[in-house]
Amino acid sequence: MSYGRTCRFAALAMLALVARAQAQVGPYKLEDINFDMWCQEEQHLPPPRCDKRLPQDDADFQAYVAKIQSYEIQYLQRKNDEDNLNRTILHYDPIDHPITPSAPQANQPPPE
């Protein structure tokens, strides 16, 4: 393997690690967005152009990722809040599900 190829491989590996680190924002696991897929499907650019990954294309991609992730974080926060509400209020209501069981009906005095 030539030196240039080794450097290119190392750079690609580093980019993959950075992309994974960016996909984990706070407690939320965000979906990874692939540059090549974005370039070809969203921008409708030919594959040879996408392979070049020009600085302007990269800047546009980063702006797109930031916009999508902001919506995704809002969605995940809302979903988390709804799950907490459902778990704490709707499913664990002490009136509907008492912590201590009531006395059995057999031990009750007969009504007069």
N, C-alpha and C positions, 0 to 999 in steps of 0.2 A: 504494500500500500504506500502510495506517495504521501509526502508531507502535506500537500494541499488537500488531499482527500481525507486525511486524518483530521486536519483542522476543521474541515467542513462537517465531518461526522460529529466531532466534539461540539461544534456550534449548534447543530441540529438537536443533539441530545440535551444541551443546555436550554434551548428554546422549549423543548418538550417539558422539562422540569419547571420552567417559569410558567408555562401555560397551566400546568396542573396546580401550581401554587396559587395562581390567580383564580382558579375555578373554586377554591375553597375560601369563601368569604364568611368570616364569623362562624356561627354554628350551622350555617346553611351550606349544603353541598350543591353547587351549581353545575349545570351541564357544560361540558366542554364544547367549544365552537371551533371547528376546523377551518383554517385559513383557506385551504384549497377548495373545500366545498363552498364556502362563502364566496370566494372569488369567482368560481364557475357558475354557481346557481343564483346568487344574489346580484352579482355585478355583470354576469353574462360575458365574462372575458374568456378568451381561448386559453387552454391549458399551458401553452408555452409562455404566455404573458404571466400567468399565475405562478409558474415555476420561478420566474425572475424575482418575484416579491419586491417590487419597487418600493422605495420609501413612502411615496404617497399612498400606494395601495395598503401598505402596512398601517399607516396612520388612519386611513379610512376604516380598516378592519378593527383597530383598537377602539375607535369611536363607536362602531357598531356593537362591539362586545360590551362596552361600558353601558350603552343604552339598553341593550337586551338584559344585561345582568341587573340593572337597576329595577326593571320591571319584574324580573324573576325574584329578586330579594323582597320586593313589596308583596308579591304573591305568597311567597313562603312565610313571611311574617304574619300576614293575614290568616293563612292556613294554620300556623302555629297557635295564634291567638284563639281561633275558632276551636281547635282541638283542646286547648286548655280550658276554655269555657265549657265545652261539652263534657270534659273529664271531671272538672271540679264542681260544676253547678248542676248540670243536667243528670249525670249518672251517679253522683255520690251525694245526693240529697239525703240528709239524715231522716227526714220525715218519711220519704218513700222507702228508704233502706236503713232502718235503725241499726245502730252499732250493737246494742244489747237486745237480745230477743225478748219478746213480751212473755209474760207468764202463760203457761198452757191453759187452755180453756177448761180442762178437766178439773183443775184445782180451784176453780171459781165457785163461790157459794151459789146455790140455785136461786133464781129470782123469785121473789115473793109476790 
